[in-house]
């Protein structure tokens, strides 16, 4: 069957396309950075929040747990909504809702209101996060995605580095409520900006659509699949969060068993559903599966390692929070620099080679930190942190670009939701693993060289290596179900 040649692009179309991409990139980068910043500053605000609202420790923990459960439960469904109704619309809804919920938390009169508003904030964050990738996938051709994804990752690293310092300064000067007001102006601005974005007419759309072209994902929904997935992920996150708590083993085990049962029901349902929530073509892609596995293992290893190292620096070496943050600052520095270097690295080594290099760096960094003892100095900690940051950012940019690139455009939101699910579930898994091993091997305390937590997390980091082998050897390798470049 012959295809009609696309009409040449007009100058006004090219200008509109550049403006569309610039606005989309601004929304994506700012949205991802604000969410990352919110996650880093909350921990610093919790002690002051507890004192001011006369709350218990368990109640304060739910300000974080409620957010995580809401986010993890809704990410893939939010991505599917973006595929059906437009990523910019869903992004705008999530951003404006996030701003409203953040302002509500800052004005909340009691801990109950804070927890409920944090759950609402998590739901809005779930709408926002997959859209940051879905918008990029629809704005950029597959062969030009690595640069925008790297810029987005660099912004996340910069926000993560600035978060503890900025949060500490705000809490000290203005109290915990100022921390939640921090994200209101940027999310309000990008939400309104996203409402003004209109996708320009592409030259290829003046031509008749070939019969083989995939339709936009406007088929019927899958409410039962969405409910089962939300239940499975929500129960999984809740079980992992409560697992390290003393005396909560039985309750956590029951919660994890319920999550497993929900997951099995989801698999059975998706195989029979006429329009499944999780598209089979996407899940069958070797590159997508490998990228998601690498992101899950890498984010688990990073978060678990930071959890152990932070306690070591503050409880064993007696550094204050600011001093501990300075010791691990090389991690954030190499994340920002690594995001800049990732696109040329992928062009030279290909996705598989870049991911293997990132996995090796991440594993090496965790092993260096695993040798720390009470007498270790700043150089050893800084070296390990730098290796961890360099390895993680290389894996994150490479695996994310691979997942988004190899997802058909009509399923870009679901792909973004799966990527964000891996990035949100991995940290919970890593911290739960570290906390469990710290409790099971009490003799080592928080000294990495005497415990089992960091060696186990190094093994978890090493799982990124076989996952990297599933990535394509070259950036232009189509892989299973990979989309063709846009004219």
VENBEL-V221780 format. One record per pair of residues at least 6 apart in sequence whose C-alpha atoms are under 8 Angstrom apart, sorted by the first residue. I is the first residue (numbers start at 1). J is the second residue. D is the distance in whole Angstrom. If there is no record, write none. Layout:
BEGIN
i->{I:I}
j->{J:J}
d->{D:D}
END
This chain:
BEGIN
i->{3:3:4:4:5:5:6:6:6:6:6:7:7:7:7:8:9:9:13:13:13:16:17:17:20:20:20:20:20:21:21:23:23:23:24:24:24:24:24:25:25:26:27:27:27:27:27:28:28:28:28:28:28:29:29:29:29:29:30:30:30:30:31:31:31:31:31:31:32:32:32:32:32:33:33:33:33:33:34:34:34:34:35:36:36:36:37:37:37:37:37:38:38:38:40:40:40:40:41:41:41:41:41:41:42:42:42:44:44:44:44:45:45:45:45:45:45:46:46:48:48:48:49:49:49:50:50:50:53:53:53:55:59:59:60:62:63:63:63:63:64:65:65:66:66:66:66:66:67:67:67:67:67:67:68:68:68:69:69:69:69:69:69:69:70:70:70:70:70:70:71:71:71:71:71:72:72:72:72:72:72:72:72:73:73:73:73:73:73:74:74:74:74:75:75:75:75:75:75:75:75:76:76:76:76:76:76:76:76:77:77:77:77:78:78:78:78:78:78:78:79:79:79:79:79:79:79:79:79:79:80:80:80:80:80:81:81:81:82:82:82:82:82:82:83:83:83:83:83:83:83:83:83:84:84:84:85:87:87:87:87:88:88:88:88:88:89:89:90:90:90:91:91:91:91:91:91:91:92:92:92:92:92:92:92:93:93:93:93:94:94:94:94:94:94:94:95:95:95:95:95:95:95:96:96:96:96:97:97:98:98:98:98:98:98:98:99:99:99:99:99:100:101:101:101:101:102:102:102:102:102:102:102:103:103:103:104:105:105:105:105:105:105:106:106:106:106:106:107:108:129:129:129:130:130:130:130:130:130:130:131:131:132:133:133:133:133:133:134:134:134:134:134:136:136:136:137:137:137:137:137:138:138:141:141:142:142:142:142:142:142:143:143:143:143:145:145:146:146:146:146:147:149:149:149:150:150:150:150:150:151:151:153:153:153:153:153:154:154:154:154:154:154:155:157:157:157:157:158:158:158:158:160:161:161:161:164:165:167:170:170:170:171:171:171:204:214:215:216:217:217:219:220:221:221:221:222:222:222:222:225:225:225:225:225:226:228:228:228:228:229:229:229:231:231:232:232:232:232:232:232:233:234:235:235:235:235:236:236:236:237:237:238:238:239:239:239:239:239:240:240:240:240:240:241:241:242:242:242:243:243:243:243:243:244:244:244:244:270:270:270:278:279:281:282:282:282:282:282:282:283:284:285:285:285:285:286:286:286:286:287:287:287:287:287:287:287:287:288:288:288:288:288:289:290:290:290:290:290:290:291:291:291:291:291:291:291:291:292:292:292:292:292:292:293:293:293:294:294:294:294:294:294:294:295:295:295:295:295:295:295:295:295:296:296:296:296:297:297:297:297:297:298:298:298:298:298:298:298:298:298:299:299:299:299:299:299:300:300:300:300:300:300:300:300:300:300:301:301:301:301:301:301:301:302:302:302:302:303:303:303:303:303:304:304:304:304:304:304:304:304:304:305:305:305:305:305:305:307:307:308:308:308:308:308:309:309:310:311:312:312:312:313:313:314:314:314:315:316:316:316:317:327:327:327:328:328:328:328:329:329:330:330:330:330:330:331:331:331:331:331:331:331:332:332:333:333:334:334:334:334:335:335:335:335:338:338:338:339:339:339:342:342:342:342:345:346:346:346:346:347:347:349:349:350:350:350:350:351:351:351:351:351:351:351:351:352:352:352:352:352:352:352:353:353:354:354:354:355:355:355:355:355:355:355:356:356:356:356:357:357:358:358:358:358:358:358:359:359:359:359:359:359:359:359:360:360:360:361:361:361:361:361:362:362:362:362:362:362:362:363:363:363:363:363:363:364:364:364:364:365:365:365:365:365:365:366:366:366:366:366:366:366:367:367:367:367:368:368:368:368:369:369:369:369:369:369:370:370:370:370:371:371:372:372:372:372:372:373:373:373:373:374:399:400:402:403:403:404:404:404:405:405:406:406:406:406:406:406:407:407:407:407:408:408:408:409:430:433:434:434:434:435:437:437:437:438:438:438:438:438:438:441:441:442:443:443:444:444:445:448:472:472:478}
j->{208:210:207:208:204:207:203:204:205:206:207:203:204:206:207:203:202:203:200:201:202:200:199:200:139:197:198:199:200:139:140:193:194:197:135:136:139:194:197:136:148:190:132:190:191:193:194:131:132:133:135:136:152:132:151:152:155:156:155:186:187:190:95:128:129:132:187:190:129:132:152:155:156:152:155:156:158:159:159:183:186:187:125:156:159:160:156:159:160:162:163:163:180:183:160:163:164:167:163:164:166:167:168:179:64:167:179:164:167:168:171:167:168:171:175:176:179:60:176:171:175:176:55:60:176:56:57:60:109:110:111:111:111:115:111:115:114:115:118:119:118:238:241:115:116:118:119:122:118:119:120:121:122:123:122:237:424:119:122:233:234:235:237:238:119:120:122:123:126:234:122:123:125:126:424:126:230:233:234:237:421:424:425:229:230:231:232:233:234:123:126:127:230:126:127:129:130:417:418:420:421:130:413:414:415:416:417:418:421:226:277:414:417:90:126:127:130:413:414:417:127:130:131:134:412:413:414:415:416:417:277:411:413:414:417:87:90:413:88:89:90:131:134:413:134:216:217:218:410:411:412:413:414:216:217:218:218:131:134:135:413:131:135:194:195:197:194:195:127:128:131:127:128:129:131:132:191:194:128:190:191:192:193:194:195:124:127:128:191:123:124:125:126:127:128:191:124:125:128:187:188:190:191:187:188:191:192:121:124:120:121:122:124:125:184:187:183:184:185:187:188:184:117:118:120:121:117:118:121:180:181:183:184:180:181:184:117:113:114:117:118:177:180:177:178:179:180:181:177:114:416:417:420:413:414:415:416:417:419:420:413:416:416:149:404:412:413:416:404:412:413:415:416:145:148:149:145:404:405:409:412:409:412:485:486:405:406:483:484:485:486:405:475:476:485:401:405:343:397:398:401:343:397:400:401:339:340:342:343:397:339:340:336:339:393:396:397:335:336:337:338:339:340:336:332:333:335:336:332:333:335:336:332:329:332:333:325:322:179:176:178:179:177:178:179:487:410:410:410:410:411:275:275:275:276:277:273:275:276:277:266:269:270:276:277:277:262:263:265:266:262:263:266:259:262:258:259:260:261:262:263:259:259:255:256:258:259:255:256:259:425:428:252:255:251:252:253:255:256:252:256:428:429:432:428:432:248:249:252:249:252:253:432:436:432:435:436:439:276:277:278:414:411:481:288:407:408:411:415:481:289:480:406:479:480:481:470:471:479:480:402:403:406:470:471:472:479:480:402:403:406:407:471:470:399:467:468:469:470:471:399:400:402:403:467:468:470:471:399:400:403:418:419:422:422:464:467:395:399:463:464:465:467:468:395:396:399:400:419:422:423:426:464:422:423:425:426:426:460:461:463:464:359:362:392:395:396:426:460:461:464:392:422:423:426:427:430:425:426:427:428:429:430:431:457:460:461:426:427:430:457:458:460:461:388:392:427:430:426:427:428:430:431:427:429:430:431:432:433:434:454:457:366:430:431:434:454:457:431:434:434:446:448:453:454:369:448:324:446:446:447:448:319:324:320:321:324:446:374:446:447:374:378:381:382:381:382:385:386:382:385:382:383:385:386:389:382:385:386:387:388:389:390:386:389:386:389:386:387:389:390:389:390:392:393:390:393:394:393:394:397:354:394:397:398:354:353:354:398:475:474:475:473:474:472:473:474:475:398:399:402:471:472:473:474:475:468:469:470:471:472:473:474:468:473:394:395:398:394:395:398:399:464:465:468:464:465:468:469:391:394:390:391:392:393:394:395:391:392:395:461:462:464:465:468:391:462:465:387:388:390:391:392:387:388:389:390:391:392:461:388:391:458:459:461:462:384:387:388:458:383:384:385:386:387:388:384:388:454:455:457:458:461:384:454:455:458:380:381:383:384:380:381:384:385:448:454:448:449:454:455:448:449:380:381:447:448:449:447:448:449:450:447:471:419:471:415:419:412:415:416:482:483:478:479:480:481:482:483:415:481:482:483:481:482:483:483:457:453:453:454:457:453:451:452:453:444:445:446:451:452:453:451:452:451:450:451:450:451:451:454:478:479:484}
d->{8:7:6:7:8:7:6:5:8:7:6:5:7:7:7:6:8:6:7:7:7:6:8:6:7:7:7:6:7:6:7:8:8:7:6:7:7:8:8:7:7:8:7:6:8:7:7:8:4:7:7:7:7:7:7:5:6:8:8:7:8:7:7:7:7:7:7:7:7:7:7:8:6:8:6:5:8:6:7:6:8:7:7:6:6:6:8:5:6:8:5:8:8:7:6:5:6:8:5:6:8:5:8:7:8:8:7:7:6:6:8:7:8:6:8:5:7:7:8:8:7:6:8:8:6:7:7:6:8:6:6:6:7:8:8:6:7:5:6:8:8:7:7:7:8:7:5:8:5:5:8:7:5:8:7:7:8:8:8:8:5:8:6:6:6:8:5:5:8:7:5:6:6:5:8:7:7:6:6:7:6:7:7:7:4:7:8:5:5:7:6:8:6:5:7:8:7:5:7:7:6:8:8:5:8:8:4:6:7:6:8:7:7:8:6:5:7:8:8:7:7:5:7:8:8:4:4:7:6:5:7:7:6:5:8:8:7:8:8:8:6:7:7:6:8:8:6:8:6:6:7:5:7:7:5:5:8:5:6:6:7:7:7:6:7:7:7:7:6:7:7:6:5:8:5:7:7:7:8:7:4:7:8:5:6:8:7:8:7:8:4:6:7:5:5:8:7:7:6:5:6:7:5:6:5:5:8:7:6:8:5:8:5:6:8:7:7:5:7:6:6:7:6:7:6:5:8:8:7:5:6:7:6:7:6:7:7:7:5:6:7:7:7:5:7:8:6:6:7:6:8:7:7:6:8:8:4:5:8:6:6:7:8:8:7:8:7:5:8:5:5:8:6:7:7:8:7:7:7:7:6:6:8:6:5:5:8:8:7:6:7:8:7:7:7:6:7:6:7:8:6:6:6:7:6:5:7:7:7:6:7:7:8:6:7:8:7:7:5:8:8:5:7:7:6:8:6:6:7:8:8:6:7:7:5:8:7:7:6:7:6:6:8:7:7:7:8:7:5:5:7:7:6:7:8:7:8:6:6:6:6:7:7:7:6:7:6:7:7:6:7:7:7:7:7:8:4:7:8:5:5:7:8:6:6:7:5:7:6:5:7:7:8:7:8:5:7:5:5:7:8:6:6:6:7:6:6:8:6:6:5:8:7:8:6:6:5:8:5:7:7:7:8:7:7:6:8:8:8:7:7:8:8:7:5:6:6:7:8:7:7:7:7:6:5:6:7:8:7:5:7:7:8:8:8:5:6:8:5:6:4:7:7:6:7:7:8:7:7:8:7:7:6:6:8:7:6:7:7:7:5:8:5:7:7:6:7:8:8:6:6:8:8:5:6:7:5:6:6:6:6:6:8:8:6:7:8:8:8:6:7:8:8:6:5:5:8:8:4:5:7:6:4:7:8:8:8:8:8:6:5:7:6:5:7:7:7:7:8:5:8:6:6:7:8:4:4:8:7:6:8:7:7:8:8:8:6:7:6:7:7:7:8:8:8:8:8:7:6:5:6:7:6:6:6:7:7:7:6:7:7:6:6:6:6:7:6:6:8:7:8:6:8:6:5:7:8:5:4:7:6:4:7:8:6:8:8:6:8:5:5:5:6:7:5:6:6:7:6:7:7:8:6:7:8:6:8:6:7:7:8:7:8:8:7:5:4:6:6:8:7:6:6:6:6:6:6:6:7:5:6:5:7:8:7:7:7:7:7:5:6:7:8:8:5:8:6:6:8:7:8:7:4:6:8:5:5:6:7:7:7:6:5:6:8:7:7:7:6:6:7:5:8:6:5:7:7:4:6:6:7:8:5:8:5:6:8:7:8:8:7:4:6:7:5:5:6:6:7:8:7:5:8:8:7:7:6:7:8:8:5:7:6:5:8:7:8:5:5:5:6:6:5:7:7:7:6:5:6:6:6:8:7:8:7:7:7:7:7:6:7:7:7:8:7:8:7:4:6:6:7:6:7:7:7:6:8:7:7:5:7:8:8:8:6:5:8:7:7:7:7:6:6:7:8:8:7:4:5:7:6:8:7:7}
END
